[in-house]
């Protein structure tokens, strides 16, 4: 008979005085670390088998039950999990830390109320200080479950280590997360994907000429434009060589963050129905911050002015707004007219 993948240990006294059990009994040999079936369910534990069992256990073997039969064992033997030492699993240190983070976030919520993305974004832009939004995303992500996936765990780690200062990359990470959340992407796996995607999407730029990093994109030569269009694929190549485990959606975000709904993006000129939606979210946020910082045309511009240009669909060299209707509506709704005038 095939040995179960997971078993738990019991003591002989947990069998009480019963002679027939509705679960299988297994023996674990502590010398060779091998399990073997000792008694089939509904087979009698006669006197000879009980004496042999006692002898085997006295020599150091252990009695075990299939984990899948745990409920049957507890019900028929009238025990709770707390009565069986092998079923009491000490909470992992990461889970303890997560609960502490959840408690702190709840205390913050009670003290200052719900975080308002639109109000905070307007405030951040007008003061040129995004630390409050960055801290909010940090505080939320570190409450994510460490048992979801490799990508979720990596997002938690990245936020713990890096998402604590106000810099260009962290602004893109935090605002991409908050915009995605506002668009209805609320599952931890989705939000972790855009966090990791935002941190890794431009890794491929480390493989292009150093001078390109300091040159506006509109000033690139034809060969430099070709190199620039290769950076999503280069990012994926580096990540695969590093053997970091990332979800397929996260890899798509990295590969497609420069794709646009009209098919004029790169590297594959995909159209809206074939682009990962979160790649468009990251693409929109990254582009706005890049345009504002002068990375596109060499001229810095206030974000409200850029959003006004997007809203009016003004033909501006280097400015893109083909991110899909939902993202377009969310971006243009970030500023009302009064805030536009004050922030500009």
Residue pairs with C-beta under 8 A, 6 or more apart in sequence:
1 37
3 26
3 35
3 36
3 37
4 26
4 66
4 67
4 68
6 66
6 67
6 68
7 26
7 28
7 35
7 64
7 65
7 66
7 67
8 64
8 65
8 67
8 70
8 84
8 86
8 87
9 28
9 62
9 63
9 64
9 85
9 86
10 63
10 64
10 65
10 73
10 84
10 86
11 63
12 53
12 54
12 57
12 63
14 63
14 77
14 79
14 83
14 84
15 21
15 45
15 63
15 77
16 77
18 45
18 76
18 77
19 44
19 45
19 46
20 42
20 43
20 44
20 45
21 39
21 41
21 42
21 45
21 76
22 41
22 42
22 72
22 76
23 41
23 65
23 66
23 69
23 72
23 73
23 76
24 37
24 39
24 40
24 41
24 65
24 66
24 69
25 37
25 38
25 39
25 45
25 63
25 64
25 65
26 35
26 36
26 37
26 38
26 63
26 64
26 65
26 66
27 35
27 36
27 37
27 38
27 53
27 56
27 61
27 62
27 63
27 64
28 34
28 35
28 61
28 62
28 63
28 64
29 35
29 36
29 61
30 60
30 61
30 62
31 60
35 64
38 49
38 53
38 63
39 45
39 49
41 69
45 53
53 63
57 63
65 73
70 81
70 87
73 79
74 80
74 81
74 84
81 87
81 88
82 88
92 146
94 146
95 146
98 142
98 143
98 144
98 145
98 146
101 139
101 142
101 143
102 143
104 139
105 139
105 140
105 143
108 139
115 136
117 133
117 178
117 179
117 181
117 182
118 333
118 334
120 132
120 133
120 136
121 133
121 175
121 178
121 334
122 334
122 335
122 339
122 343
123 132
124 130
124 132
124 133
125 302
125 303
125 304
125 343
126 339
126 342
126 343
129 166
130 166
130 170
130 171
130 174
130 175
131 165
131 166
133 171
133 174
133 175
133 178
134 163
134 164
134 165
134 166
134 170
134 171
134 173
134 174
135 164
136 174
136 178
137 159
137 163
137 173
137 174
137 177
137 178
137 195
138 159
138 160
138 163
138 164
141 155
141 156
141 159
141 163
141 177
141 191
141 192
141 195
142 156
142 159
142 160
144 152
144 155
144 156
144 188
144 191
144 192
145 152
145 188
146 152
146 153
146 156
148 188
148 189
148 192
149 189
149 192
149 247
150 245
150 246
150 247
151 189
151 192
151 193
151 196
151 245
151 246
151 247
151 250
152 188
152 189
152 192
154 192
154 196
154 244
154 245
154 246
155 191
155 192
155 193
155 195
155 196
156 192
158 195
158 196
158 199
159 195
162 169
162 170
162 199
163 170
163 173
163 174
164 170
168 289
168 293
169 198
169 199
171 289
172 198
172 282
172 285
172 286
172 289
173 195
173 198
173 199
175 285
175 289
176 194
176 195
176 197
176 198
176 281
176 282
176 285
176 286
177 191
177 194
177 195
177 198
179 281
179 284
179 285
179 327
179 330
179 331
180 190
180 191
180 194
180 278
180 281
181 191
182 330
183 277
183 281
183 326
183 327
183 330
185 191
185 194
185 277
185 278
185 281
189 247
189 249
190 249
190 278
192 250
193 247
193 249
193 250
193 253
193 278
194 253
194 278
194 281
194 282
196 246
196 250
197 250
197 253
197 254
197 257
197 278
197 279
197 282
198 282
198 285
198 286
200 235
200 239
200 246
200 254
201 232
201 235
201 253
201 254
201 257
201 282
201 286
202 231
202 235
203 234
203 235
203 238
203 239
204 230
204 231
204 232
204 233
204 234
204 235
204 236
204 237
204 238
205 212
205 213
205 231
205 234
206 238
207 231
207 234
207 238
208 224
208 227
208 228
208 230
208 231
208 234
209 224
209 227
212 220
212 224
212 227
212 228
215 224
216 294
216 295
216 296
216 297
216 298
217 228
217 290
217 295
217 296
217 297
217 318
218 296
218 297
218 298
218 317
218 318
219 298
220 228
229 258
229 266
229 267
230 267
232 254
232 255
232 256
232 257
232 258
232 266
232 267
233 255
233 267
235 254
235 255
236 251
236 254
236 255
239 246
239 251
239 254
249 276
249 278
252 276
252 279
253 276
253 278
253 279
253 282
254 279
255 267
255 279
256 265
256 268
256 270
256 275
256 276
256 279
256 280
256 283
257 279
257 282
257 283
257 286
258 265
258 266
258 267
258 283
259 265
259 266
259 268
259 269
259 270
259 275
259 279
259 280
259 283
260 280
260 283
260 320
260 322
260 323
261 271
261 272
261 275
261 280
261 322
261 323
261 324
262 271
262 272
262 322
263 269
263 270
263 271
264 322
265 283
265 322
272 324
277 324
280 323
280 324
280 327
281 323
281 327
283 323
284 323
284 327
284 331
287 296
287 320
288 303
288 306
288 307
288 310
288 331
289 303
290 296
291 297
291 301
291 306
291 318
291 319
292 300
292 301
292 302
292 303
292 306
293 300
294 300
294 301
296 318
296 319
297 317
297 318
302 343
302 344
303 343
304 335
304 339
304 340
304 343
304 344
305 344
306 319
307 331
307 332
307 334
307 335
308 335
308 340
309 316
309 319
310 319
310 321
310 328
310 331
310 332
311 331
311 332
313 321
321 328
323 331
335 343
